[in-house]
Amino acid sequence: MASKTESYEGGCTCRQVRYRLTSKPMFVHCCHCRWCQRETGTAFALNAMIEADRVETLAGDVEVVDTPSNSGKGQKISRCPRCRIAVWSNYSGAGDIVRFVRVGTLDEPDRLPPDVHIFTMSKQPWVALPTGTPAVPEFYDRKKVWPAESLERSAALRRS
C-alpha cells in the first residue's frame, strides 16, 4: 500500500488556494496531445493522478469550470477564483474520485517527474523525450505500464 506519510503541497500563484497530496500519486502523465497544448498554452500537460480523498484543501476554495475535452465527455477544471490558475482536473472517465493534479502547481514539482509520455505523435518537434521513460504515440494499456501498487489503488476505487 502507498505510504500515507509521503506528502506534497502546492497551490495557485496568488496562494489563495493551497492543497496537500497525502500520498504519492498513482501515476504521472505527460500528455503531448494538441488539446492539452491548447488548453495549457504550452507544449504539454503534466498531471499527477491521485484519489480525490488524498487531496486535502489547506486554504481557499476552488471554482470548478466545466470545459470540453478531446473525448467529447468534458472535464471539470478546478481553478483559483482569484488568479484563475488550474490546480487540478476531473475527467468524466474517472469521475470525481480521481484528480489530475497539475504538477506545475506543486511547491516542488521536480519530485513528480512523468511516469509516461502520451500522445507523442503530436508532440512539438523541439521537445526531446528522456531515455528511460516510457513514451507512446497515443495511449497505453494501463495493466502493462502502471506499477502493481497503483493498479491495486485504482481497483480499490472501483470497488468503493
C-alpha positions, 0 to 999 in steps of 0.5 A: 500500500502507498505510504500515507506519510509521503506528502506534497503541497502546492497551490495557485500563484496568488496562494489563495488556494493551497492543497496537500497530496497525502500520498504519492500519486498513482501515476504521472502523465505527460500528455503531448496531445494538441488539446492539452497544448491548447488548453495549457498554452504550452507544449504539454500537460503534466498531471499527477493522478491521485484519489480525490480523498488524498487531496486535502484543501489547506486554504481557499476554495476552488471554482470548478469550470466545466470545459470540453475535452478531446473525448467529447465527455468534458472535464471539470477544471478546478481553478483559483477564483482569484488568479484563475490558475488550474490546480487540478482536473476531473475527467468524466472517465474517472469521475470525481474520485480521481484528480489530475493534479497539475504538477506545475502547481506543486511547491516542488514539482521536480519530485513528480517527474512523468511516469509516461509520455502520451500522445507523442505523435503530436508532440512539438518537434523541439521537445526531446523525450528522456531515455528511460521513460516510457513514451507512446504515440497515443495511449497505453494499456494501463495493466502493462505500464502502471506499477502493481501498487497503483493498479491495486489503488485504482481497483480499490476505487472501483470497488468503493 
